[in-house]
């Protein structure tokens, strides 16, 4: 069994090394929370860090930033735009304040100080449409996630400005249409506001993205259906993510296999397992207890080592059945005399025997939060799987 595991791991390493060369994936991930002219937000910087970690785990080259000023954000966008040239997949994620003025969406750096429509349009804010056009136009697949529909304190200032009394300032972001090969997703519907969530944690939208978009073998549009359902449930139906899709093929951020018929036409990517899962598997792979292997399957129903766990369980059950069939019959066992039984029944060691047979300890596992031991292990993705991304 150990030889089989080692052989499979080596094969995955060799194949995944070739696969990585065939697929160019780039992401822009920024979370702005420490605003200088309005109250700070509790979650965006944490959201960006979580998203960047997930994307790196499935092969993205991530341009990451947090609490960026206008100049710093522009520099990150220029870097992202250069890396996106010729990319198979370009992904844009932003968490923080955004604003919609006269139907156009803008993202707000932490040094933004908006008092009028003029402040927005003359450079204090970042035009979303222009940004996506300039940074992602050359990518084959474009994925955009905006967790920026928060209640914006700048909106009232802009509405009250004398020179811009007729300006339309939405509570959330305005509707956007996606071009060919593009998916755009918002934390909530157009003109609505999204929840931040608990301080020190992810927002409901980002938490759902992190939980679903890199699930093994799940196509991105299926993942977004799960995202909407999760956010809707967690917010007691007060928030429903919205999106617009114009993808022309299936897109997998973490595929499980490459169909032979489309292998020549589709870029190949590396699917990996987290080090939490890897550590879990290492701890139970040599176990002779079915319940420990089942604990792995419960925590990772589509895990990297699912087939090995099932094979191990089958082997254990097969060995147990063989042992039972070969066990000596009761008639073959030495007879116990009545005198011996009587002596045993009267023994002063009876309390000791009862204590010895009263039970034992059991290792505890937890299936919450992606599964793992109760000690809360976590980290970057380390396993090895391969697969196809989408049809060109």
Secondary structure, 3 states (H helix, E strand, C coil): CHHHHHHHHHHHHHHHHHHHHCCCEEEEEEECCCCCCCCCCCCHHHHHHHHHHHHHHCCCEEEEEECCCHHHHHHHHHHHHHHHCCCCEEEEEEECCEEEECCEEEEECCCCCCCCHHHHHHHHEEEHHHHHHHHHCCCCEEEEEEECCCCCCHHHHHHHCHHHCCCCECCCCCCCCCCCCEEEEECCCCCCCCCCCCCCCCCHHHHHHHHHCCCCCCEHHHHHHHHHHHHHHHCCCCCCCEEEECCCCCCECCCCCCCHHHCCCCCEEEECCEHHHHHHHHHHCCCCCHHHHHHHHHHCCCCCCHHHHHHHHHHHHHHHHHHHHHCCCHHHCCCCCHHHHHHHHCCCCHHHHHHHCCCCCCCCEECHHHCEECCCCCCCECCCEEEECCCC
